[in-house]
Amino acid sequence: ADYAPNSIAKYAMRNTNGQSAAVVSNIKGFPFQTHWNSRCVEFLCAFLPLPPGIPVGCCIQSYAGEMSFSIDADKRAVPDAGQFAEWMLEEYDRLKKEALASC
């Protein structure tokens, strides 16, 4: 922490998270491909480091018309990260079908 001693920052995060089980962040990226130093950026990957006391973090992002996600999880909360990711993809597909059907 830049503004408080590390011990105070950790205490605050552990005791003020409202007993949260996960942190989810959505990041709206450019709807088109961009370039960095004259090179095309093919893919972006967001990462959410876990705050103390929170066992699961998920970033959902869009870039160039595509969506992706990343997961950071405490192994005690998510012992099989591959299975967890499959469940997330299944749920995303289900929500996408429902959204398209309602259009």
Residue pairs with C-beta under 8 A, 6 or more apart in sequence:
1 8
1 9
4 12
10 52
13 51
13 52
13 53
14 52
14 53
15 53
17 51
17 53
17 54
20 53
20 54
21 54
21 55
21 56
21 77
22 54
22 55
22 56
22 57
22 58
23 48
23 50
23 51
23 54
23 56
23 57
23 58
24 57
24 58
24 59
24 60
25 46
25 48
25 57
25 58
25 59
25 60
26 59
26 60
26 61
27 46
27 59
27 60
27 61
27 62
28 61
28 62
29 44
29 61
29 62
29 63
29 64
30 63
30 64
31 62
31 64
31 65
32 64
32 65
33 40
33 41
33 42
33 64
34 40
34 41
35 41
41 63
43 63
43 68
44 61
44 63
44 68
45 61
45 68
45 70
46 59
46 61
46 70
47 59
47 70
47 72
48 57
48 58
48 59
48 70
48 72
49 57
49 72
50 56
50 57
50 72
50 73
50 74
51 57
55 73
55 74
55 76
55 77
55 78
56 71
56 72
56 73
56 74
56 77
56 78
57 71
57 72
57 73
58 69
58 70
58 71
58 72
58 88
59 69
59 70
60 67
60 68
60 69
61 67
61 68
61 69
62 68
67 92
69 88
69 92
71 78
71 81
71 84
71 85
71 88
73 81
73 84
78 84
